Amino acid sequence: MSEPRALVIGAGLAGCEAAWQLLRRGIPVTLRDMKPGKKSPAHVSDGFAELVCSNSLRSDRLQNAAGLLKEEMRRLDSLIMRAADRARVPAGGALAVDRELFSGYITEELLGHPGLRFEEGEATELPGANAVIATGPLTSDALSGAIAALPGMKDLHFYDAAAPIVLKDSIDMDKAFLASRYGRGEDDYINCPMDEETYRAFYRALIAAETAPVHGFEESKVFEGCMPVESMARRGEMALAFGPLKPVGLVDPRTGKRPFAVLQLRRDDASDSLYNLVGFQTRLKFPEQKRVFGMIPGLEHAEFARYGVMHRNTFLNAPELLGPDFMVKGSEGLYFAGQITGVEGYIESAASGLCAGVQLALRLRGKAPAAFPGSTAIGSLCRYVSTFNRNYQPMHVSFGLIDPIQEKVRRKEERCLRVSELALAGIEALKPQLA
């Protein structure tokens, strides 16, 4: 008797990871996605696992919760992490990737797997069972309507934005300099220093600049991690100097001093030709982006390969709907994964896909669901999406979500490292059950 076939809807990071985890456990998969025939306003390429908002997967250090989550996923043979490590570009202590190489590797691995069948087409209704819905925060209107009819659902949404990308050759390196904060890694970032006068002039221009209208946009519905730079600036004149333009850990080699403010640009591709403006998500109109961002030293003549954009994201009221295995409560094997569940961030999204794929594979093979312990980063996300929360909002992984250690460790970095060591031991202990 052949293995039952699983259905995965959505070929973003979560869907691709879910499909991979099913395939590597011998479960044949039908992967359905509306691309390349139909794209959301934020999508550009035809490949799977397209990175829309940024090329950074954040910190890769075990002293950081995002770094721990990535290492847990590596230990569980994550396709997303395999691709990220192959497509890596220099970014100090962070893991950043060449978007095209990253997507290309994932697309090739999945389409080349004999157990995968790809179907192009928009899903307009929910499947009954043995499926993972991983359509992401950009879920189409038709499927969103079907999801909205689920018990416990509310119309929850927020907005996020993408930062602009400029051509490296158009950056004036007579004004900018290469460095990483605190000397971590190589000189992986291009830094555009600003003195106080320049910063204040830029601030005034930014808050007065014309923004593109976004239907239904509300400042209160912006996720903090994707706050448009102009929205952040309205919190006060120094908000950016203590936010994305903070100069700490950087010294301008021309002056030997720390600048008043610094814009960092991070490599966006393996050929070192494209750089994105770190923390500069925006909904400014395109001509305004060129004018206002051109006031920053080094970007006066910058050529934009892509302007910043903003879009609406949708997420579930997950604690009402999902269990810790990401399965819809009371269903016969219907799972959700990705940012639509309220986990925020590329890696968190992929991790939820890993969990949903593993759990569905176990179910289809007649095994009990696995319980990822709360002492792990993955387990902490499973707990977050399934625990009652009166004001449920998207959440990045953090050490605050992970079970604290009982032993006393004074220094924060040492304490975080100890949490990570115990978490990885927990993942290793769980692996036989997940096989």
C-alpha positions, 0 to 999 in steps of 0.5 A: 500500500502506497503512502498517502499524499500530502497537500501543501498550499503555498511555495514560500519559505514555510510551504517549501520547508513543510514539503521538504520535511514530508518528502524526506520522511517518505511522504509524497507531496503535491505542492500548489502555488499561484505563481508563476501565473499569478503574483501578489503585489509584493512578489517579483520572481517565479521561483519558490521561497522568494524573499520579499522584504529583506535578504537578511535572516538576522543573527547567526550567533548562539547568543541570539535567539534567532541564531539558536533557531537557525541552528536547531533547524540545521540539526533537523535538516532544514532545506531553508537553512541548507539553501541559506548557508549555500547562498550566504553573503558577508553580513558581519554576525548576521546571516544574509543571502543572495536572494536569487541563489537562495530561491533557485536552490530551493526550487531546484531541490524540490522540483527535482525530488521524485516524490513532489508534484507541483501544481500551479494555480490559486487555492480558493478553498480549504482542503479537508485533511492531510494538508498544510496551508502556508500561503503566508501573509499575502494570502489571496482574497478568495482563500482568505475568505475561506479561512475567515469562516473558520471558528474562532477567526477574527479579521486580524491584519497588519502592514509591513514594508520593504526597504529600497535597494541601490546599485553599489557602483552608484554609492559615493565611497569618498563619503561612505566607509566600510565597517561592521559594528564593533568590528564583528566579522569583516568590513561587511557593511557600507556606512553613510555617516551623517553629522548633526546638521545633515541628520536634522535636515534629512529628518525634516525632509522625511516627515514632510515627504509624500507617501503612497496611499495604502488601502485601509492603512493605520499607523497602529496596525504596523508591525514594529519590526517592519515599521516604515522609516517615516512612521518611526521618524514621527515619534520624535526627532531623535527616534531614527538616531536611536533606531536604524541610524544609531551610530554605536559601534562605528567609527568614521575612519576619516574623522576617527570619531563616531558619527552623529548618525549612520545609515548602514547598507547590507550586501543583497547579492553574491556578485556584490553589486546590490545593497539594501538600506538597512531599516529603511522600510518605507511607503514614500512615493518613488520620486520622494525616495530618490529625493529624500534618501539622496540627502544622505551622504554617499547616496546623492547619486544612488541608482535604485534597483528597487524602491521600497514598497508597503503591503498588508499582511493577514494573520490568524488568531492562532491561539483560538484556532491552532494547537502546539503542532500547528494543526487546526483544533478538531480537524483531521490533519489540516495545518497552518504554517508561516507568517499567517500563524503570527510567527514573525520573520523569515526564519520563524516562518520556515520553522513553523513549516518545519514543525507542521511538515514533521507533525503531518508526516508523523500523523500520516505514518500513524504516529503520535505528534511530537512535543517540541520542548519549551526549552527550545526555540522551535518549541517556544514558537509552538507554545506561543501560537497555541497559548491564550493571548487576549491581544495576540500579535505577530512575534519574533523568536526571543529568549523571553519565549524560551524556558529560563534556565534554573542555574545562576549565570551572571553575564547575559551572553553566557546565560544566553549561550547556556540556554542555547546549549540546553536547547540544542541538547533537547533537539538532539534528544527529540530527533529519534521521535521525529525520524 
